[in-house]
Amino acid sequence: MKKFANKLLDFFLPRICVSCKSKLSSKENIICSDCSDCLLRVDEKEIENAYNHKFSADKVISNFASLFFFEVDKPVQSILHEYKYHQKIGLGKYIGDLIATNLGEIISGWQIDYIVPVPLHFLKKANRGFNQSIYISKELSKKFKVPFENKLIKRTRFTETQTKLGYMDRQLNVKNAFKVKHPEKVFGKNVLLVDDVITTGATISECAREFQRNNSKNVYAVSFAMVKDK
């Protein structure tokens, strides 16, 4: 009965792929099979190389994982664009579910105490309407049964967009931009930072550095996508 109802709903209110805008079949969700096949998965060796390039020198991120490579004008960019700039909140649950399904074994092995979205400054949040990392984090919290904490750390100053900045400028741009609000809660705890895209890792690292200053045990990071190092 439910299957028939879904088919009837698709007939009158057809769902479309967020990437290519083609009509989805009853078995497809969010993106069509063709676009799904175009998603470039990050493998274990590429994660290791990316960790060495983005995080190993700073020694503030214990480990990280990412699901797909970010590619311009490809399905991953389309998904994130629809989510971040058209406020399609349901995509946050979809992204969180994909991360949990595909990276669940890795994340479970980290023995996380808190799942924390990378915070936005309140001005940027007001402009965008929401923090895209929150809904991904909430879905991960449900999947792993680990507390979601949105108030442990805040962004204390507004920073310009990182998009057009080089590696060193990105680091300077976010330096001392975060503040842990409840040091007693993070003492000796394992924290998972969640973001939609990791580019150079500067923002994640600075956030993790603030947790380390407040005596967290380990800080890990996960993202839906990451930019491939050149």
C-alpha positions as CSV (number, residue, x, y, z in Angstrom):
1,M,0.0,0.0,0.0
2,K,2.8,2.4,0.9
3,K,4.7,1.6,-2.3
4,F,1.5,2.4,-4.3
5,A,1.0,5.6,-2.4
6,N,4.6,6.7,-3.1
7,K,4.2,5.9,-6.8
8,L,1.0,7.9,-6.9
9,L,2.7,10.9,-5.1
10,D,5.6,10.7,-7.6
11,F,3.1,10.9,-10.5
12,F,1.3,14.0,-9.2
13,L,4.3,15.6,-7.5
14,P,7.4,14.2,-9.3
15,R,10.6,14.4,-7.3
16,I,13.7,15.6,-9.2
17,C,17.4,15.0,-8.9
18,V,19.1,17.9,-7.1
19,S,22.0,17.6,-9.5
20,C,20.7,17.0,-13.1
21,K,17.1,17.9,-12.4
22,S,15.8,14.7,-14.0
23,K,12.8,12.9,-12.6
24,L,13.6,10.4,-9.9
25,S,12.2,6.9,-9.9
26,S,10.4,5.5,-6.9
27,K,13.6,3.7,-6.0
28,E,15.8,6.8,-6.1
29,N,16.3,9.4,-3.4
30,I,17.7,12.9,-3.7
31,I,19.9,12.2,-6.7
32,C,19.4,9.9,-9.7
33,S,21.4,6.7,-10.2
34,D,23.5,8.3,-13.0
35,C,24.5,11.2,-10.8
36,S,25.2,8.9,-7.9
37,D,27.6,6.9,-10.1
38,C,29.5,10.2,-10.7
39,L,30.2,10.8,-7.0
40,L,34.0,10.3,-6.5
41,R,34.5,8.3,-3.3
42,V,37.6,9.0,-1.1
43,D,39.4,5.8,-0.4
44,E,41.5,4.8,2.7
45,K,44.8,5.7,1.1
46,E,43.6,9.1,-0.1
47,I,42.3,9.8,3.5
48,E,45.8,9.0,4.8
49,N,47.5,11.2,2.3
50,A,45.0,14.1,3.0
51,Y,45.5,13.7,6.8
52,N,49.3,14.0,6.3
53,H,48.9,17.0,4.2
54,K,46.2,18.9,6.1
55,F,46.5,17.9,9.7
56,S,49.6,15.9,10.7
57,A,51.9,18.9,11.2
58,D,49.6,20.7,13.6
59,K,48.9,17.6,15.7
60,V,45.5,18.8,16.9
61,I,43.3,16.4,14.8
62,S,43.8,12.8,15.9
63,N,42.1,11.5,12.7
64,F,39.6,12.4,10.1
65,A,37.4,10.9,7.4
66,S,35.5,12.3,4.4
67,L,33.1,10.6,2.1
68,F,33.5,12.2,-1.4
69,F,35.9,14.5,-3.2
70,F,34.5,18.0,-3.9
71,E,34.4,18.7,-7.6
72,V,33.2,21.8,-9.3
73,D,30.0,21.4,-11.4
74,K,29.5,17.9,-10.2
75,P,26.8,16.2,-8.1
76,V,28.6,16.8,-4.7
77,Q,28.7,20.5,-5.4
78,S,25.0,20.5,-6.5
79,I,23.9,18.7,-3.3
80,L,25.8,21.1,-1.1
81,H,24.7,24.2,-3.0
82,E,21.0,23.2,-2.7
83,Y,21.5,22.5,1.0
84,K,23.5,25.6,2.0
85,Y,22.0,28.3,-0.2
86,H,18.5,27.0,-0.9
87,Q,18.0,25.9,2.7
88,K,16.8,22.4,1.8
89,I,17.2,21.1,5.4
90,G,16.2,17.5,4.5
91,L,19.5,17.3,2.7
92,G,21.3,17.5,6.0
93,K,19.7,14.3,7.1
94,Y,20.5,12.7,3.8
95,I,24.2,13.7,4.1
96,G,24.4,12.6,7.7
97,D,22.8,9.2,6.8
98,L,25.3,8.7,4.0
99,I,28.2,9.5,6.3
100,A,26.9,7.1,9.0
101,T,26.3,4.3,6.5
102,N,29.6,4.5,4.8
103,L,32.0,5.7,7.5
104,G,30.2,4.2,10.5
105,E,32.9,1.6,11.4
106,I,35.6,4.3,11.4
107,I,33.7,6.8,13.5
108,S,32.6,4.1,16.0
109,G,36.2,3.2,16.5
110,W,37.0,6.7,17.7
111,Q,34.7,6.3,20.8
112,I,33.2,9.7,20.5
113,D,31.8,11.5,23.6
114,Y,30.3,14.5,21.7
115,I,29.3,15.4,18.2
116,V,29.9,19.1,17.5
117,P,29.1,21.1,14.3
118,V,31.8,23.6,13.3
119,P,30.2,26.9,14.5
120,L,29.3,29.8,12.3
121,H,29.6,33.4,13.4
122,F,26.1,34.7,14.3
123,L,26.3,37.3,11.5
124,K,27.0,34.7,8.9
125,K,24.4,32.4,10.3
126,A,21.8,35.2,10.2
127,N,22.7,35.9,6.5
128,R,22.5,32.2,5.5
129,G,19.6,31.4,7.7
130,F,21.2,28.3,9.4
131,N,24.4,26.4,10.1
132,Q,24.5,23.6,7.6
133,S,26.7,21.5,9.8
134,I,24.1,21.3,12.6
135,Y,21.6,19.1,10.7
136,I,24.3,16.7,9.5
137,S,25.5,16.5,13.2
138,K,22.0,15.8,14.5
139,E,21.6,12.9,12.1
140,L,25.0,11.5,13.1
141,S,24.0,11.9,16.8
142,K,20.9,9.8,16.2
143,K,22.7,7.1,14.2
144,F,25.6,6.7,16.7
145,K,23.6,7.5,19.9
146,V,26.2,10.1,20.9
147,P,25.2,13.5,22.3
148,F,24.9,16.4,19.9
149,E,26.4,19.5,21.4
150,N,25.9,22.8,19.7
151,K,26.8,25.0,22.6
152,L,30.3,23.7,23.6
153,I,32.2,26.1,21.3
154,K,31.4,29.4,19.6
155,R,32.9,31.5,16.9
156,T,34.0,34.7,18.6
157,R,34.8,36.9,15.6
158,F,33.5,37.3,12.1
159,T,36.0,36.0,9.4
160,E,35.9,36.7,5.7
161,T,35.0,33.8,3.4
162,Q,37.8,31.3,3.0
163,T,36.9,30.5,-0.6
164,K,39.5,32.7,-2.4
165,L,42.3,32.6,0.3
166,G,45.5,30.6,0.1
167,Y,46.6,28.1,2.7
168,M,48.6,30.6,4.9
169,D,45.9,33.3,4.6
170,R,43.2,30.7,5.6
171,Q,45.2,29.9,8.8
172,L,45.6,33.6,9.7
173,N,41.9,34.3,8.9
174,V,40.6,31.8,11.5
175,K,43.4,32.2,14.1
176,N,41.9,32.5,17.6
177,A,38.4,32.6,16.1
178,F,36.8,30.1,18.4
179,K,36.2,29.8,22.2
180,V,35.1,26.8,24.2
181,K,32.2,27.9,26.4
182,H,32.1,25.0,28.9
183,P,35.7,23.8,29.6
184,E,34.5,21.4,32.3
185,K,32.4,19.5,29.9
186,V,35.2,18.8,27.4
187,F,37.9,17.8,29.9
188,G,39.2,14.4,28.9
189,K,36.5,13.9,26.2
190,N,36.7,12.7,22.6
191,V,35.1,15.2,20.3
192,L,33.9,14.8,16.7
193,L,33.9,18.0,14.7
194,V,31.5,17.9,11.7
195,D,31.6,20.1,8.6
196,D,30.1,19.9,5.1
197,V,33.4,20.4,3.2
198,I,37.1,20.3,4.3
199,T,39.3,22.4,2.1
200,T,42.7,23.1,3.6
201,G,41.7,22.0,7.1
202,A,42.5,25.4,8.6
203,T,39.1,26.0,10.1
204,I,38.8,22.4,11.5
205,S,42.3,22.6,12.9
206,E,41.7,26.0,14.7
207,C,38.5,24.7,16.2
208,A,40.4,21.5,17.4
209,R,43.2,23.6,18.8
210,E,40.7,25.4,21.1
211,F,39.4,22.1,22.3
212,Q,43.0,21.0,23.0
213,R,43.6,24.2,25.0
214,N,40.8,23.1,27.2
215,N,42.1,19.6,27.8
216,S,40.0,17.5,25.4
217,K,41.4,14.0,25.0
218,N,41.1,13.6,21.2
219,V,39.5,15.7,18.5
220,Y,38.4,14.0,15.3
221,A,36.8,15.4,12.2
222,V,34.4,14.2,9.5
223,S,32.9,15.8,6.4
224,F,30.7,15.0,3.5
225,A,33.3,16.1,1.0
226,M,36.9,17.3,0.9
227,V,38.9,19.2,-1.6
228,K,41.7,17.1,-3.2
229,D,45.1,18.4,-2.5
230,K,47.0,19.6,-5.6
